[in-house]
């Protein structure tokens, strides 16, 4: 696996713990039958005219984790019929940076569920109007704050994987997103609602899409959600819940209050649709303290009808979290590579498409094609790495692919032409000569 290049002993405890948790989760995910692992692609439909199925949909904001909010709905009394939640997906790679112990939202969902089994490299990259819909994702671990303990009652929920706008361009004086990026964001939001509606979702859990590592202004995202929800007819869903964890002060996403306060003011306080009553909202908030705890016996079987029964039982009976100590390196199940020409070929292919697509003259389409080929090479290297002895050439190829990925990500995030970076889609200089900085996907 690619994560074997990391020296876990040199990492800080949160990263180390997440990486080990993810390895344990992927082992348990293999217990889920292949027939239960489904994912569909949805593309934006411009002339969408949905008809209401329910009374006007209440909208609420809760200070909960995405899966915790979904769990409260699935295990409620009476239980919610069909629940789907939003995964803030990476646009180029499945599971984002889960292999490196990131603490972002998508990675958190992958550490605790079978989501990594549902989304694979063949579904990527996700363009601006494409998302993934994964029904029946099994959630079987609690939050990081509770040590990723196995849940006493696993539950299943549908997951909508949609990337936000990657590092949008902001206007110099107002700090607002450009008109083009705002339109892309609204298309993404409407595609999310389209997919949920067409899959007959009753309860939809959303969030602050793109407001973390990709630095989307929370005000802009909250306003876009409000505008799309107001434009569509009410009653498409029984309820819409925005699950947003308050940002720690150290994250400094806003001067104070973070995304939660912004969504409260820019979405709920100005949205002209019904809100969830205070009693129901308090029930969701109070439920946060019960995550991972025992569910009262007077709620017989709630959520189990949605879970993959055999897989849920197998996961419950599996060994508990293995802890932070890793076993000695074991390579008795791998062999010497008899097709070293594959490494040589991939090395040459990488050089060629980086020269052709990521040279001095670039376009958005060329960069998108380069990102797609990098994703394919990454998958091939991972497969090769798990079957044969690790060699110096393989390690160097893997490092080259990672560097190429950083170059492409930086180029796609720079919406201007400067120095040796010339993009035909952005031929002019930006007002400010800001450096390209790739921030680790944390928080």
C-alpha positions as CSV (number, residue, x, y, z in Angstrom):
1,X,0.0,0.0,0.0
2,X,1.2,3.6,-0.6
3,X,0.9,4.4,3.1
4,X,3.8,2.0,3.8
5,X,6.2,4.8,2.9
6,X,5.3,6.7,6.0
7,X,7.3,6.2,9.2
8,X,4.4,6.1,11.7
9,X,6.7,6.5,14.6
10,X,7.7,10.0,13.4
11,X,4.1,11.2,13.0
12,X,2.1,13.0,15.7
13,X,-0.4,10.9,17.6
14,X,-3.6,12.0,15.8
15,X,-2.2,11.2,12.3
16,X,-0.7,7.9,13.5
17,X,-4.0,6.9,15.2
18,X,-6.1,7.7,12.1
19,X,-3.8,5.8,9.7
20,X,-3.9,2.7,11.9
21,X,-7.7,3.1,12.3
22,X,-8.1,3.3,8.5
23,X,-6.1,0.2,7.9
24,X,-8.2,-1.7,10.4
25,X,-11.4,-0.3,8.8
26,X,-10.3,-1.4,5.3
27,X,-9.7,-4.9,6.7
28,X,-13.3,-5.0,8.2
29,X,-14.7,-3.6,4.9
30,X,-13.6,-6.8,3.1
31,X,-16.3,-8.6,5.1
32,X,-19.0,-6.7,3.2
33,X,-20.3,-8.8,0.2
34,X,-19.4,-7.4,-3.2
35,X,-23.1,-7.4,-4.1
36,X,-23.7,-4.8,-1.4
37,X,-21.1,-2.4,-2.7
38,X,-22.8,-0.1,-5.2
39,X,-22.1,3.4,-6.5
40,X,-23.8,5.4,-9.3
41,X,-22.7,8.6,-11.1
42,X,-25.1,11.5,-11.4
43,X,-24.7,14.4,-13.8
44,X,-26.4,17.8,-13.5
45,X,-29.7,18.1,-15.4
46,X,-30.4,21.7,-16.4
47,X,-34.1,21.6,-17.0
48,X,-35.0,19.9,-13.7
49,X,-38.6,20.4,-12.6
50,X,-39.2,18.2,-9.5
51,X,-42.6,17.7,-7.9
52,X,-43.0,17.9,-4.2
53,X,-43.6,14.6,-2.4
54,X,-44.0,15.9,1.1
55,X,-45.3,18.9,3.0
56,X,-42.8,21.9,2.9
57,X,-39.4,20.5,4.0
58,X,-38.1,21.7,7.4
59,X,-34.5,22.9,7.5
60,X,-32.3,22.7,10.6
61,X,-28.8,23.4,11.7
62,X,-27.1,21.1,14.2
63,X,-23.7,21.1,15.8
64,X,-23.1,17.5,15.0
65,X,-20.8,15.3,12.9
66,X,-22.2,14.2,9.5
67,X,-22.6,10.5,10.5
68,X,-23.8,11.4,14.0
69,X,-26.6,13.5,12.5
70,X,-27.5,10.6,10.1
71,X,-27.3,8.1,13.0
72,X,-29.9,10.1,15.0
73,X,-32.3,10.0,12.0
74,X,-31.8,6.4,11.3
75,X,-32.1,5.3,14.9
76,X,-34.9,7.7,15.7
77,X,-38.3,6.6,16.9
78,X,-40.1,6.1,14.6
79,X,-37.0,5.4,12.4
80,X,-36.4,7.6,9.3
81,X,-37.2,5.8,6.1
82,X,-34.3,6.7,3.9
83,X,-31.4,8.9,4.9
84,X,-28.6,10.3,2.8
85,X,-25.6,12.4,3.8
86,X,-23.1,14.6,1.9
87,X,-19.5,13.6,1.7
88,X,-17.2,16.5,0.8
89,X,-15.2,14.5,-1.7
90,X,-11.9,15.0,-3.3
91,X,-12.3,15.7,-7.0
92,X,-9.3,13.6,-8.1
93,X,-8.8,10.7,-5.7
94,X,-11.2,8.5,-3.7
95,X,-11.1,8.8,0.1
96,X,-9.0,12.0,-0.2
97,X,-5.9,11.8,2.1
98,X,-7.2,9.0,4.4
99,X,-4.0,7.0,3.8
100,X,-2.0,9.8,5.3
101,X,-4.2,10.3,8.4
102,X,-5.9,13.6,7.4
103,X,-8.7,14.8,9.7
104,X,-10.9,16.3,7.0
105,X,-14.6,15.4,6.7
106,X,-14.3,12.8,3.9
107,X,-11.4,11.0,5.6
108,X,-13.4,10.9,8.8
109,X,-16.3,9.2,7.1
110,X,-13.9,6.6,5.5
111,X,-12.3,5.8,8.9
112,X,-15.7,4.8,10.3
113,X,-17.6,3.1,7.5
114,X,-17.4,1.1,4.3
115,X,-17.4,4.2,2.1
116,X,-13.9,3.4,0.8
117,X,-15.3,0.2,-0.7
118,X,-17.9,2.1,-2.6
119,X,-15.8,4.8,-4.2
120,X,-12.9,3.6,-6.3
121,X,-10.4,5.2,-8.7
122,X,-12.5,4.2,-11.7
123,X,-15.1,6.8,-10.7
124,X,-12.6,9.7,-10.9
125,X,-11.9,12.5,-11.6
126,X,-15.2,14.2,-10.6
127,X,-15.8,17.1,-12.9
128,X,-17.7,20.2,-11.9
129,X,-21.2,18.8,-12.5
130,X,-20.7,15.1,-11.6
131,X,-21.1,13.3,-8.2
132,X,-21.3,9.8,-6.8
133,X,-24.3,8.2,-5.1
134,X,-23.4,5.2,-2.8
135,X,-26.5,3.5,-1.3
136,X,-26.2,1.3,1.8
137,X,-22.8,2.5,3.2
138,X,-22.4,0.7,6.5
139,X,-21.3,2.9,9.5
140,X,-19.7,0.8,12.3
141,X,-17.3,3.1,14.2
142,X,-17.8,6.0,16.5
143,X,-16.2,9.4,16.2
144,X,-12.5,10.2,16.6
145,X,-13.3,11.8,20.0
146,X,-14.6,8.5,21.2
147,X,-11.6,6.6,19.9
148,X,-13.2,5.1,16.8
149,X,-14.8,2.4,18.9
150,X,-17.0,-0.1,17.2
151,X,-20.7,0.9,17.4
152,X,-23.0,-1.4,19.4
153,X,-25.5,-1.0,16.6
154,X,-24.1,-0.4,13.1
155,X,-26.4,1.4,10.7
156,X,-26.5,2.1,7.0
157,X,-26.9,5.3,5.2
158,X,-26.7,6.5,1.6
159,X,-23.7,8.8,0.9
160,X,-23.5,11.5,-1.8
161,X,-19.9,12.2,-2.7
162,X,-19.5,15.7,-4.3
163,X,-16.4,17.9,-4.3
164,X,-16.7,21.6,-3.5
165,X,-15.1,24.3,-5.6
166,X,-11.3,23.7,-5.2
167,X,-9.6,26.9,-4.0
168,X,-12.0,29.4,-5.7
169,X,-10.9,32.8,-7.0
170,X,-11.8,35.6,-4.6
171,X,-12.4,39.2,-5.6
172,X,-9.6,41.4,-4.3
173,X,-11.7,44.0,-2.3
174,X,-14.8,42.1,-1.2
175,X,-13.3,38.7,-0.7
176,X,-16.3,37.1,-2.5
177,X,-16.1,34.3,-5.0
178,X,-16.2,35.2,-8.7
179,X,-19.4,34.9,-10.6
180,X,-18.1,31.8,-12.5
181,X,-17.1,30.0,-9.3
182,X,-20.4,30.9,-7.6
183,X,-22.3,29.4,-10.6
184,X,-20.2,26.2,-10.4
185,X,-21.0,25.9,-6.7
186,X,-24.7,26.3,-7.3
187,X,-24.7,23.7,-10.0
188,X,-23.0,21.3,-7.6
189,X,-25.6,22.0,-4.9
190,X,-28.5,21.5,-7.3
191,X,-26.9,18.2,-8.5
192,X,-26.7,17.0,-4.9
193,X,-30.5,17.8,-4.5
194,X,-31.3,16.2,-7.9
195,X,-29.5,12.9,-7.0
196,X,-31.2,12.8,-3.6
197,X,-34.6,13.4,-5.1
198,X,-34.2,10.9,-7.9
199,X,-33.1,8.3,-5.3
200,X,-36.2,9.1,-3.3
201,X,-34.3,10.2,-0.2
202,X,-36.6,11.4,2.7
203,X,-34.0,13.0,5.0
204,X,-31.0,14.7,3.7
205,X,-27.9,15.6,5.8
206,X,-25.8,18.4,4.2
207,X,-22.9,20.6,5.5
208,X,-20.4,23.4,4.8
209,X,-19.3,22.1,1.4
210,X,-15.7,23.2,0.6
211,X,-15.3,25.4,3.6
212,X,-12.4,23.4,5.1
213,X,-9.2,22.7,3.3
214,X,-10.4,24.2,0.0
215,X,-11.1,27.6,1.7
216,X,-14.5,28.4,0.3
217,X,-15.9,31.4,2.1
218,X,-18.7,30.1,4.5
219,X,-20.9,33.1,3.7
220,X,-20.8,32.3,0.0
221,X,-21.6,28.6,0.5
222,X,-24.4,29.3,2.9
223,X,-25.9,31.9,0.5
224,X,-25.6,29.4,-2.4
225,X,-27.5,26.7,-0.4
226,X,-30.1,29.3,0.6
227,X,-30.7,30.5,-3.0
228,X,-31.0,27.0,-4.5
229,X,-33.3,25.8,-1.7
230,X,-35.6,28.8,-2.1
231,X,-35.7,28.5,-5.9
232,X,-36.8,24.8,-5.8
233,X,-40.3,23.8,-4.7
234,X,-40.7,22.9,-1.0
235,X,-41.5,19.3,0.0
236,X,-38.9,17.5,-2.0
237,X,-37.7,15.9,1.2
238,X,-39.2,15.3,4.7
239,X,-36.3,17.2,6.2
240,X,-33.0,18.8,5.4
241,X,-30.4,19.0,8.2
242,X,-27.1,20.9,8.0
243,X,-24.6,19.1,10.3
244,X,-21.7,21.5,11.0
245,X,-19.2,21.1,13.8
246,X,-18.2,24.4,15.3
247,X,-14.6,25.3,14.2
248,X,-12.0,25.4,16.9
249,X,-10.5,28.9,17.4
250,X,-7.1,27.7,16.1
251,X,-8.5,26.9,12.7
252,X,-9.2,30.6,12.2
253,X,-11.6,30.0,9.3
254,X,-13.4,33.2,10.3
255,X,-12.6,35.9,12.8
256,X,-15.0,34.2,15.3
257,X,-17.8,31.7,15.2
258,X,-16.7,29.7,12.2
259,X,-19.0,28.0,9.7
260,X,-21.7,27.2,12.2
261,X,-22.4,30.8,13.1
262,X,-22.2,31.9,9.4
263,X,-24.7,29.2,8.3
264,X,-27.0,30.2,11.2
265,X,-27.0,33.8,10.1
266,X,-26.8,33.5,6.3
267,X,-28.9,30.4,5.8
268,X,-31.4,29.7,8.6
269,X,-32.1,33.3,9.6
270,X,-32.9,34.3,6.0
271,X,-34.3,31.1,4.5
272,X,-38.0,31.4,3.5
273,X,-38.9,27.7,4.1
274,X,-40.0,26.0,7.4
275,X,-37.3,25.2,10.0
276,X,-37.2,22.2,12.2
277,X,-39.0,22.8,15.5
278,X,-36.9,23.5,18.6
279,X,-37.9,20.2,20.2
280,X,-36.7,18.1,17.3
281,X,-33.6,20.1,17.0
282,X,-32.8,19.8,20.7
283,X,-33.2,16.0,20.3
284,X,-30.5,15.9,17.6
285,X,-28.1,18.1,19.6
286,X,-28.6,16.1,22.8
287,X,-28.0,13.0,20.9
288,X,-24.4,13.9,20.4
289,X,-23.5,12.7,23.9
290,X,-25.0,9.2,23.1
291,X,-22.9,8.4,20.1
292,X,-21.2,5.1,20.6
293,X,-23.3,4.4,23.7
294,X,-26.1,2.0,24.3
295,X,-29.4,2.5,22.5
296,X,-32.4,1.9,24.8
297,X,-33.9,-1.5,24.5
298,X,-37.4,0.0,23.9
299,X,-36.2,0.8,20.4
300,X,-36.1,-2.8,19.0
301,X,-34.3,-3.3,15.8
302,X,-34.1,0.3,14.7
303,X,-31.6,0.8,11.9
304,X,-30.8,-2.9,11.6
305,X,-33.3,-3.3,8.7
306,X,-31.1,-0.9,6.8
307,X,-27.8,-2.5,7.7
308,X,-26.1,-5.3,5.8
309,X,-27.1,-7.9,8.4
310,X,-24.4,-10.5,7.9
311,X,-21.6,-7.9,7.4
312,X,-22.7,-5.9,10.5
313,X,-22.5,-9.0,12.6
314,X,-19.2,-10.1,11.2
315,X,-17.7,-6.6,11.9
316,X,-19.1,-6.6,15.4
317,X,-17.4,-10.0,16.1
318,X,-14.1,-8.9,14.6
319,X,-11.2,-8.0,16.8
320,X,-11.3,-4.6,18.4
321,X,-9.2,-1.7,17.3
322,X,-5.6,-3.0,17.1
323,X,-4.0,-0.1,18.9
324,X,-1.0,1.8,17.8
325,X,1.6,-0.9,17.7
326,X,2.2,-2.3,14.2
327,X,3.4,-5.9,13.6
328,X,6.8,-6.6,12.0
329,X,7.0,-6.2,8.3
330,X,5.7,-9.3,6.6
331,X,6.4,-9.9,2.9
332,X,6.0,-13.6,2.6
333,X,3.0,-13.2,0.4
334,X,4.7,-11.1,-2.2
335,X,7.1,-12.1,-4.9
336,X,9.8,-10.6,-7.0
337,X,8.4,-8.6,-9.9
338,X,8.8,-10.5,-13.2
339,X,7.5,-7.6,-15.3
340,X,9.8,-4.7,-14.4
341,X,8.9,-3.3,-17.9
342,X,5.7,-2.1,-16.3
343,X,7.6,0.3,-14.0
344,X,9.8,1.5,-16.9
345,X,6.7,2.0,-19.1
346,X,4.9,4.0,-16.4
347,X,8.0,6.1,-15.8
348,X,8.1,7.0,-19.5
349,X,4.4,7.6,-19.6
350,X,4.6,10.0,-16.7
351,X,7.4,12.0,-18.3
352,X,5.5,12.2,-21.6
353,X,2.1,13.4,-20.4
354,X,3.6,15.8,-17.9
355,X,5.6,17.4,-20.8
356,X,2.6,17.4,-23.1
357,X,-0.1,18.5,-20.7
358,X,1.7,20.3,-17.9
359,X,4.4,22.1,-19.9
360,X,4.9,25.9,-20.1
361,X,1.6,26.3,-22.0
362,X,-1.3,24.8,-20.1
363,X,-5.1,24.6,-20.3
364,X,-7.8,23.5,-17.9
365,X,-8.6,20.5,-20.1
366,X,-4.9,19.4,-20.3
367,X,-4.5,19.7,-16.5
368,X,-7.7,17.7,-16.0
369,X,-6.4,14.9,-18.3
370,X,-3.0,14.9,-16.5
371,X,-4.9,14.5,-13.2
372,X,-6.8,11.6,-14.6
373,X,-3.7,9.8,-15.8
374,X,-2.0,10.4,-12.4
375,X,-4.9,8.8,-10.7
376,X,-4.6,5.8,-13.0
377,X,-0.9,5.5,-12.4
378,X,-1.4,5.8,-8.6
379,X,-3.9,2.8,-8.8
380,X,-1.4,0.7,-10.8
381,X,1.4,1.5,-8.4
382,X,-0.7,0.6,-5.4
383,X,-1.7,-2.7,-7.0
384,X,1.9,-3.5,-8.0
385,X,3.1,-2.5,-4.5
386,X,0.8,-5.0,-2.8
387,X,1.8,-7.9,-5.0
388,X,5.6,-7.7,-5.4
389,X,8.7,-6.8,-3.4
390,X,9.3,-3.1,-3.1
391,X,12.2,-2.0,-5.2
392,X,14.1,1.3,-5.5
393,X,12.7,1.9,-9.0
394,X,9.1,1.4,-7.7
395,X,9.7,3.8,-4.8
396,X,11.2,6.4,-7.2
397,X,8.2,6.0,-9.5
398,X,5.8,6.5,-6.7
399,X,7.6,9.6,-5.5
400,X,7.6,11.0,-9.0
401,X,3.8,10.4,-9.3
402,X,3.2,12.2,-6.0
403,X,5.4,15.2,-7.1
404,X,3.5,15.3,-10.4
405,X,0.2,15.3,-8.5
406,X,1.4,18.3,-6.4
407,X,2.4,20.1,-9.6
408,X,-1.0,19.5,-11.2
409,X,-2.9,20.5,-8.1
410,X,-0.9,23.7,-7.8
411,X,-1.5,24.5,-11.5
412,X,-5.2,23.9,-11.3
413,X,-5.5,26.1,-8.3
414,X,-3.7,29.1,-10.0
415,X,-6.2,30.9,-12.1
416,X,-3.8,33.3,-13.8
417,X,-0.7,33.2,-16.1
418,X,2.6,34.1,-14.5
419,X,6.2,33.3,-15.3
420,X,6.6,29.8,-16.7
421,X,3.0,29.0,-15.9
422,X,0.8,30.1,-18.8
423,X,-2.8,28.9,-18.9
424,X,-4.8,29.8,-22.0
425,X,-8.0,29.8,-20.0
426,X,-6.5,32.4,-17.6
427,X,-4.1,34.5,-19.8
428,X,-4.0,37.5,-17.5
429,X,-2.0,38.2,-14.4
430,X,-3.8,38.2,-11.1
431,X,-3.8,41.5,-9.1
432,X,-1.8,39.9,-6.3
433,X,1.3,37.7,-6.9
434,X,0.3,35.1,-4.3
435,X,2.4,31.9,-3.9
436,X,1.0,28.5,-4.6
437,X,0.7,26.8,-1.2
438,X,-0.8,23.3,-0.8
439,X,-2.2,23.0,2.7
440,X,-2.6,19.5,4.3
441,X,-6.3,18.5,4.4
442,X,-6.8,18.9,8.1
443,X,-10.1,20.0,9.6
